[in-house]
Amino acid sequence: MINRNFRRFLITFFLVFAIFAGFVPASAIDLDALTFPALGPIELPDIEEVKLENGMRLYLLEDHSLPLIEASVRIHGGSYLEPAEKIGLANFVGELLRAGGTEKWSADELDELLEGIGASAETSSDIISGNLKLMMLSAKKELAIEVMAEILRRPRFEESRFEQTMIAAKSMISRRNDQPDSIGEREFEKMIYGNASVYARHPEYATLKAISRDDLKAFHQKVYRPENVQMAIWGDFSRKEILALVKKYFADWEKGKEALPEFPKVDYSFDKRVGVVDLPEARQANAYIGHVGGRLFDEDHPHRIVMNNILGVGFGSRLFNQVRSKAGLCYQVYGIYTANLSYPGMFYNYVATKNETAGKAVSMIIDEIRRFQKEPATEAELKAAKDRYLNSFVFNFDEKQKVIERLVYYDFFGLPKDFLNKQKEMVEATTAENVLAAANKYLKPDSLRILVVGNQKEFDMPLEKLDNGKPEAIDVTIPPEK
């Protein structure tokens, strides 16, 4: 079945083609008058959930459309668990689980094994979790389960691969100030969460130097335990067969002795701050304006979705219309209120403009945030904001991997399986009054944190004139390797 977005594209394409070909006069076409049926209900796949005696959770879905078996594994526990003096440790573990070989196969042997049968297995780690993705022909389903067991339970962390990863990590540090926008994103996160926060900190040469292979083994031993594992498997198999294989390779995996600590809380005070990263060589200014955000399970988050689309997301948003289209100050401007499940997101607005218009652009964004709390959304704005969300909603379900991984994520945080569908229903029901209420509840234009990255000598005004506090110079010098 052709999805809603693609159907709209086809209709618009042929109408535009007809106009330019001269078959239909342009004046005879009113694209805004075109109507499309509402998105029908989306049924979730029937995923079977099984919990092994050691606490490991399975999510199984038979799908015989292709001769493949696929898996996505989520391991609770990421970089928030690494000590401050060893920042980067979790990423090393995440990369070298797969790349560093296992007890049964060396790194080269595992590479050759997977390449020889056209399979893939990749691992990674982020702030809150570790991840493993696998794809293999279903004729090799037992090998698939065995490979995952070796990677998750018995990583080798080979010395040579460890050294390669260390070189790559140091190279990333040496290049982290190459792009002004990368500097801005990194430093603005620190302005919101704090320099030492697990949600904003980053490796230095000293923290990498403190990491050894023994640290990787200890972190793995602590975090990679069956009670922390959620394993989703889908593809061409029978439920009975795959469950037996999983038990064969994972049932004897012993539980850990201690529970992992909770995600650290974000200690945030709404106040005014201005930071500046002075880059004399910068040809433009990158500015970030905002404050801490919210949680995905906040009851009025769907109203914030509509709020986002009206204020600062995409062509036609208020920020785009005012700062770019009318004032002509930039090529790129946007604003969005983000939300996470494990910790609060951020409300951030971004503009890339000339150094000579940095202050004016920032001031206009702040004015638009204030105006947004006073002027309700028009019918046209409300419709466009909802359509932006609803027209892309179907793409949450266009791949089984997306659906299954989302359900695994929801299950970990105790959300209902139909959480996304309920969110959609609330977005559809959102009114202009709901948007105005959300803007006044969640946006704090009098308590903003502002960061400007650029050539300070060329700014059109001293940043003190933003009336947001005394500017603080932020030093992004990379501490040298010792």
C-alpha positions as CSV (number, residue, x, y, z in Angstrom):
1,M,0.0,0.0,0.0
2,I,1.3,3.5,-0.9
3,N,1.8,5.5,2.2
4,R,0.3,8.9,2.7
5,N,3.4,10.9,2.2
6,F,4.3,9.1,-1.0
7,R,0.8,9.5,-2.4
8,R,0.9,13.2,-1.7
9,F,4.3,13.4,-3.5
10,L,3.0,11.6,-6.6
11,I,-0.1,13.8,-6.9
12,T,2.0,17.0,-6.4
13,F,4.7,15.8,-8.8
14,F,2.2,15.0,-11.6
15,L,0.3,18.3,-11.1
16,V,3.6,20.3,-11.2
17,F,4.7,18.3,-14.3
18,A,1.3,19.0,-16.0
19,I,1.6,22.8,-15.2
20,F,5.2,23.0,-16.7
21,A,4.3,20.9,-19.7
22,G,1.4,23.2,-20.4
23,F,-1.3,20.6,-20.0
24,V,-2.9,22.5,-17.1
25,P,-2.8,26.3,-16.5
26,A,-1.1,27.1,-13.2
27,S,-4.1,29.3,-12.2
28,A,-6.4,26.3,-12.3
29,I,-4.5,24.4,-9.6
30,D,-5.0,25.1,-5.8
31,L,-2.6,22.8,-4.1
32,D,-3.7,23.9,-0.7
33,A,-7.2,22.7,-1.5
34,L,-6.1,19.1,-2.0
35,T,-7.4,16.8,0.8
36,F,-6.1,13.4,1.9
37,P,-7.8,10.8,4.0
38,A,-6.8,10.5,7.6
39,L,-4.1,8.0,8.5
40,G,-5.7,4.7,9.4
41,P,-5.0,2.8,12.6
42,I,-1.6,1.1,12.8
43,E,-1.5,-2.3,14.4
44,L,1.5,-3.3,16.4
45,P,3.1,-6.7,15.6
46,D,2.3,-9.5,18.0
47,I,5.7,-9.8,19.7
48,E,6.1,-12.6,22.3
49,E,7.9,-11.7,25.5
50,V,9.8,-14.3,27.5
51,K,11.8,-13.8,30.6
52,L,14.6,-16.3,31.4
53,E,15.2,-17.4,35.0
54,N,18.4,-15.3,35.1
55,G,16.4,-12.2,34.3
56,M,17.2,-11.8,30.6
57,R,14.3,-10.6,28.6
58,L,13.4,-11.8,25.1
59,Y,11.2,-10.3,22.5
60,L,10.4,-12.7,19.6
61,L,8.7,-12.1,16.3
62,E,8.4,-14.7,13.5
63,D,8.6,-13.2,10.0
64,H,9.0,-15.6,7.1
65,S,9.1,-13.0,4.4
66,L,12.9,-13.1,4.0
67,P,15.4,-15.9,4.9
68,L,17.0,-13.7,7.5
69,I,17.4,-13.6,11.3
70,E,17.9,-10.2,12.9
71,A,18.5,-9.1,16.4
72,S,18.8,-6.0,18.5
73,V,20.1,-6.2,22.0
74,R,19.9,-3.4,24.5
75,I,22.1,-3.6,27.6
76,H,21.1,-1.3,30.5
77,G,24.2,0.7,31.5
78,G,26.3,3.2,29.6
79,S,28.8,6.0,30.1
80,Y,26.9,7.4,33.1
81,L,28.5,4.5,35.1
82,E,32.1,5.3,34.2
83,P,34.3,7.1,36.8
84,A,35.1,10.8,36.1
85,E,38.8,10.0,35.8
86,K,38.1,7.3,33.1
87,I,35.7,9.1,30.8
88,G,35.6,7.2,27.5
89,L,35.6,3.8,29.1
90,A,32.1,2.8,28.1
91,N,32.6,3.8,24.5
92,F,35.8,1.6,24.4
93,V,33.7,-1.3,25.8
94,G,30.9,-0.7,23.3
95,E,33.2,-0.7,20.3
96,L,35.6,-3.5,21.4
97,L,32.9,-6.0,22.4
98,R,32.6,-6.8,18.7
99,A,35.8,-5.4,17.2
100,G,38.1,-6.8,19.9
101,G,37.3,-10.5,19.3
102,T,35.9,-13.1,21.7
103,E,37.3,-16.1,23.6
104,K,36.3,-18.4,20.7
105,W,37.2,-16.2,17.8
106,S,40.0,-13.7,17.5
107,A,39.1,-10.3,16.1
108,D,40.4,-11.3,12.6
109,E,38.7,-14.7,12.8
110,L,35.3,-13.1,13.7
111,D,35.7,-10.6,10.9
112,E,36.4,-13.3,8.4
113,L,33.6,-15.5,9.7
114,L,30.9,-12.8,9.4
115,E,32.2,-11.5,6.0
116,G,32.3,-15.1,4.6
117,I,28.6,-15.6,5.1
118,G,27.4,-12.0,4.4
119,A,26.5,-11.4,8.0
120,S,26.9,-8.3,10.2
121,A,27.3,-7.7,13.9
122,E,28.0,-4.3,15.4
123,T,28.2,-3.0,18.9
124,S,28.2,0.4,20.5
125,S,27.5,2.3,23.7
126,D,25.9,5.6,24.7
127,I,25.1,7.5,27.9
128,I,22.5,5.1,29.2
129,S,23.0,1.7,27.4
130,G,25.1,-0.6,25.3
131,N,23.8,-2.0,22.0
132,L,24.3,-5.0,19.7
133,K,22.9,-5.3,16.1
134,L,23.1,-8.6,14.2
135,M,21.8,-9.8,10.8
136,M,22.5,-13.2,9.4
137,L,20.9,-15.8,7.0
138,S,18.2,-17.8,8.9
139,A,20.0,-21.0,7.8
140,K,22.7,-20.0,10.2
141,K,20.4,-19.2,13.1
142,E,22.3,-21.2,15.7
143,L,25.5,-19.5,14.7
144,A,23.7,-16.1,15.1
145,I,22.8,-16.9,18.7
146,E,26.3,-18.3,19.4
147,V,27.9,-15.1,18.0
148,M,25.8,-12.9,20.2
149,A,26.6,-15.1,23.2
150,E,30.3,-14.8,22.5
151,I,30.2,-11.1,22.0
152,L,28.1,-10.3,25.0
153,R,29.5,-12.8,27.5
154,R,33.1,-13.5,26.5
155,P,34.7,-10.5,24.8
156,R,38.5,-10.7,24.4
157,F,39.3,-7.0,24.1
158,E,42.5,-7.7,22.1
159,E,45.5,-5.6,22.9
160,S,46.0,-4.5,19.2
161,R,42.4,-3.5,18.7
162,F,42.5,-1.7,22.1
163,E,45.5,0.3,20.9
164,Q,43.8,1.1,17.6
165,T,40.7,2.4,19.4
166,M,42.8,4.5,21.7
167,I,44.6,6.1,18.7
168,A,41.2,6.9,17.1
169,A,39.8,8.3,20.4
170,K,42.8,10.6,20.8
171,S,42.5,11.7,17.2
172,M,38.9,12.7,17.9
173,I,40.0,14.8,20.8
174,S,42.6,16.6,18.6
175,R,39.9,17.5,16.0
176,R,37.0,18.4,18.3
177,N,37.5,22.1,17.8
178,D,37.7,22.0,14.0
179,Q,34.1,23.0,13.5
180,P,32.5,25.9,15.3
181,D,29.1,24.3,15.4
182,S,30.5,21.2,17.0
183,I,32.1,23.4,19.7
184,G,28.8,25.2,20.2
185,E,26.7,22.0,20.6
186,R,29.2,20.5,23.0
187,E,29.6,23.6,25.2
188,F,25.9,24.4,25.2
189,E,25.2,21.0,26.6
190,K,27.7,21.8,29.4
191,M,25.9,25.1,30.0
192,I,22.6,23.2,30.5
193,Y,23.7,20.1,32.4
194,G,27.0,21.2,34.0
195,N,30.6,20.7,33.0
196,A,30.9,17.6,35.2
197,S,27.5,16.1,34.3
198,V,27.4,12.6,32.9
199,Y,25.1,14.0,30.3
200,A,27.6,16.5,28.9
201,R,31.1,15.5,29.9
202,H,33.6,14.2,27.3
203,P,37.0,12.4,27.2
204,E,40.3,14.2,27.6
205,Y,43.8,12.8,26.9
206,A,44.2,12.3,30.6
207,T,41.0,10.3,31.0
208,L,41.9,8.1,28.1
209,K,45.4,7.5,29.4
210,A,43.9,6.2,32.7
211,I,41.9,3.5,30.8
212,S,43.4,0.0,30.6
213,R,42.1,-3.3,29.2
214,D,41.6,-4.4,32.8
215,D,39.1,-1.5,33.2
216,L,37.2,-2.7,30.1
217,K,37.0,-6.2,31.6
218,A,35.8,-4.8,35.0
219,F,33.2,-2.6,33.3
220,H,31.9,-5.5,31.3
221,Q,31.8,-7.7,34.3
222,K,29.7,-5.1,36.2
223,V,27.3,-4.1,33.5
224,Y,26.9,-6.9,31.0
225,R,24.8,-9.2,33.1
226,P,21.6,-11.1,32.0
227,E,19.3,-9.1,34.2
228,N,20.4,-5.9,32.3
229,V,19.8,-7.5,28.8
230,Q,16.8,-7.1,26.5
231,M,17.2,-9.2,23.4
232,A,14.8,-8.7,20.5
233,I,15.0,-11.3,17.7
234,W,12.8,-11.3,14.5
235,G,12.9,-13.2,11.3
236,D,12.6,-16.6,9.6
237,F,12.5,-19.0,12.5
238,S,10.1,-20.9,14.7
239,R,9.5,-19.6,18.2
240,K,10.2,-22.9,19.8
241,E,13.5,-23.4,18.0
242,I,14.9,-20.0,18.7
243,L,13.9,-20.1,22.3
244,A,15.7,-23.4,22.7
245,L,18.8,-21.9,21.1
246,V,18.7,-18.8,23.3
247,K,18.4,-21.0,26.4
248,K,21.3,-23.2,25.2
249,Y,23.7,-20.3,25.0
250,F,22.4,-17.9,27.6
251,A,20.5,-19.8,30.4
252,D,23.7,-20.5,32.4
253,W,24.7,-16.8,32.4
254,E,24.8,-15.9,36.1
255,K,23.1,-12.8,37.4
256,G,25.1,-9.9,38.9
257,K,25.3,-9.5,42.6
258,E,24.5,-5.8,42.7
259,A,21.9,-3.7,41.0
260,L,23.2,-0.8,38.9
261,P,22.7,2.8,40.2
262,E,19.9,4.9,38.9
263,F,20.4,7.6,36.3
264,P,21.8,10.7,38.0
265,K,19.3,13.5,38.4
266,V,19.8,16.8,36.6
267,D,20.3,19.7,39.1
268,Y,19.1,22.8,37.3
269,S,18.2,26.3,38.3
270,F,16.4,28.6,35.9
271,D,18.7,31.6,35.6
272,K,20.3,33.9,33.1
273,R,23.7,33.2,31.7
274,V,25.7,34.2,28.6
275,G,28.8,32.3,27.4
276,V,31.0,33.2,24.5
277,V,33.6,31.2,22.7
278,D,35.8,33.7,20.9
279,L,37.1,32.4,17.5
280,P,39.0,35.2,15.7
281,E,39.1,33.1,12.5
282,A,35.4,32.4,12.4
283,R,33.5,33.9,9.5
284,Q,30.1,33.5,11.1
285,A,28.5,33.3,14.5
286,N,26.7,30.2,15.9
287,A,24.3,31.1,18.7
288,Y,22.4,28.8,21.0
289,I,19.6,30.0,23.2
290,G,17.6,27.9,25.7
291,H,17.3,26.1,29.0
292,V,16.6,22.6,30.3
293,G,13.8,20.6,28.7
294,G,11.4,17.9,29.8
295,R,10.6,14.2,29.9
296,L,8.9,12.2,27.2
297,F,6.2,10.9,29.6
298,D,5.1,14.4,30.6
299,E,1.3,14.4,30.1
300,D,1.3,17.4,27.8
301,H,4.3,16.5,25.7
302,P,2.1,16.1,22.6
303,H,1.1,19.7,23.0
304,R,4.8,20.6,23.0
305,I,5.3,18.7,19.7
306,V,2.8,21.0,18.1
307,M,4.4,24.0,19.9
308,N,7.8,23.0,18.5
309,N,6.5,22.8,14.9
310,I,4.9,26.3,15.1
311,L,7.8,28.0,16.9
312,G,10.9,26.7,15.3
313,V,10.7,23.5,13.2
314,G,11.0,23.7,9.4
315,F,10.0,26.1,6.7
316,G,7.0,28.2,7.8
317,S,7.9,28.2,11.5
318,R,7.8,31.6,13.3
319,L,11.5,31.7,13.8
320,F,12.1,30.9,10.1
321,N,9.6,33.5,8.9
322,Q,10.9,36.3,11.2
323,V,14.7,35.7,11.4
324,R,15.4,34.3,8.0
325,S,12.6,35.3,5.6
326,K,11.8,38.8,6.8
327,A,15.0,39.9,8.5
328,G,17.3,38.0,6.2
329,L,19.8,37.4,9.0
330,C,20.7,33.7,8.3
331,Y,20.4,30.6,6.2
332,Q,19.6,28.4,9.2
333,V,17.5,29.0,12.3
334,Y,15.4,26.6,14.3
335,G,14.1,26.0,17.9
336,I,12.9,22.8,19.6
337,Y,11.9,21.6,23.0
338,T,13.3,18.1,23.4
339,A,12.3,15.4,25.9
340,N,14.0,12.2,27.0
341,L,12.9,9.3,29.2
342,S,15.9,8.8,31.3
343,Y,16.8,12.5,32.0
344,P,15.4,15.9,30.9
345,G,16.0,17.1,27.4
346,M,16.8,20.7,26.3
347,F,14.9,23.6,24.9
348,Y,17.3,25.1,22.5
349,N,17.2,27.5,19.6
350,Y,20.0,27.8,17.1
351,V,21.0,30.4,14.5
352,A,24.0,30.7,12.2
353,T,24.5,34.3,11.2
354,K,27.1,36.8,10.3
355,N,29.3,38.0,13.2
356,E,28.0,41.5,12.4
357,T,24.4,40.4,13.1
358,A,24.9,38.0,16.0
359,G,23.4,40.2,18.7
360,K,20.4,41.2,16.5
361,A,19.7,37.5,15.6
362,V,19.8,36.4,19.2
363,S,17.5,39.3,20.3
364,M,15.0,38.4,17.6
365,I,14.8,34.8,18.7
366,I,14.2,35.9,22.3
367,D,11.5,38.3,21.1
368,E,9.8,35.5,19.2
369,I,9.8,33.2,22.2
370,R,8.1,36.0,24.3
371,R,5.7,36.7,21.5
372,F,4.9,33.0,21.2
373,Q,3.6,33.1,24.8
374,K,1.1,35.9,24.0
375,E,-0.1,35.3,20.4
376,P,-2.1,32.1,20.0
377,A,-1.5,29.9,17.0
378,T,-3.6,30.6,13.9
379,E,-5.7,28.0,12.3
380,A,-3.2,27.7,9.4
381,E,-0.2,27.4,11.9
382,L,-2.0,24.7,13.9
383,K,-2.9,22.7,10.8
384,A,0.6,22.9,9.3
385,A,2.2,21.9,12.7
386,K,-0.1,18.9,13.1
387,D,0.4,17.9,9.4
388,R,4.2,18.0,9.8
389,Y,3.9,15.4,12.6
390,L,1.1,13.3,11.2
391,N,2.5,13.1,7.6
392,S,5.7,11.6,9.0
393,F,4.1,9.4,11.6
394,V,3.9,6.3,9.4
395,F,7.6,6.3,9.2
396,N,7.8,5.2,12.8
397,F,6.5,1.9,11.5
398,D,8.1,1.4,8.1
399,E,10.7,-1.0,9.4
400,K,10.3,-3.9,11.9
401,Q,13.5,-2.9,13.6
402,K,12.2,0.5,14.5
403,V,9.0,-0.9,15.9
404,I,10.7,-3.7,17.9
405,E,13.4,-1.5,19.3
406,R,10.9,1.1,20.4
407,L,8.8,-1.5,22.2
408,V,11.9,-2.8,23.9
409,Y,12.7,0.8,25.0
410,Y,9.2,1.4,26.2
411,D,9.2,-1.8,28.1
412,F,12.4,-0.9,30.0
413,F,10.8,2.4,31.1
414,G,7.4,0.9,31.9
415,L,5.5,2.7,29.1
416,P,2.5,1.0,27.4
417,K,3.0,-0.5,24.0
418,D,0.6,1.9,22.4
419,F,2.4,5.0,23.8
420,L,3.2,6.4,20.4
421,N,-0.4,5.9,19.2
422,K,-1.8,7.7,22.2
423,Q,0.7,10.5,21.6
424,K,-0.6,10.8,18.0
425,E,-4.2,11.0,19.2
426,M,-3.3,13.8,21.6
427,V,-1.4,15.7,18.8
428,E,-4.5,15.4,16.7
429,A,-6.7,16.8,19.5
430,T,-4.3,19.7,20.4
431,T,-5.9,23.1,20.3
432,A,-4.4,26.6,20.0
433,E,-5.2,27.0,23.7
434,N,-3.2,23.9,24.5
435,V,-0.2,25.2,22.6
436,L,-0.4,28.6,24.3
437,A,-0.7,26.9,27.7
438,A,2.4,24.7,27.0
439,A,4.4,27.7,25.8
440,N,3.7,29.6,29.0
441,K,4.3,26.6,31.2
442,Y,7.6,25.3,29.6
443,L,9.3,28.3,27.9
444,K,11.3,30.6,30.2
445,P,12.4,33.6,28.1
446,D,13.4,35.5,31.2
447,S,15.7,32.6,32.3
448,L,17.7,31.8,29.3
449,R,21.2,30.5,28.8
450,I,22.9,31.9,25.7
451,L,26.1,30.7,24.0
452,V,27.6,32.5,21.1
453,V,30.6,31.1,19.1
454,G,32.3,33.4,16.7
455,N,34.6,36.4,16.2
456,Q,33.7,38.5,19.2
457,K,35.4,41.7,17.8
458,E,33.0,41.7,14.9
459,F,29.8,41.2,16.9
460,D,27.3,44.0,16.2
461,M,26.8,44.7,20.0
462,P,28.4,43.8,23.3
463,L,26.7,40.7,24.6
464,E,26.0,42.6,27.8
465,K,23.2,44.4,25.9
466,L,21.2,41.2,25.7
467,D,20.4,41.9,29.3
468,N,20.9,38.2,30.2
469,G,23.8,38.5,32.6
470,K,27.5,39.2,32.3
471,P,29.2,37.3,29.4
472,E,31.6,34.6,30.5
473,A,34.5,33.6,28.3
474,I,34.6,29.8,27.7
475,D,38.0,28.3,27.2
476,V,37.9,25.4,24.8
477,T,41.6,24.8,24.7
478,I,42.4,21.1,24.6
479,P,44.6,20.1,27.6
480,P,47.8,18.7,26.0
481,E,48.7,15.0,26.2
482,K,51.2,14.2,28.8
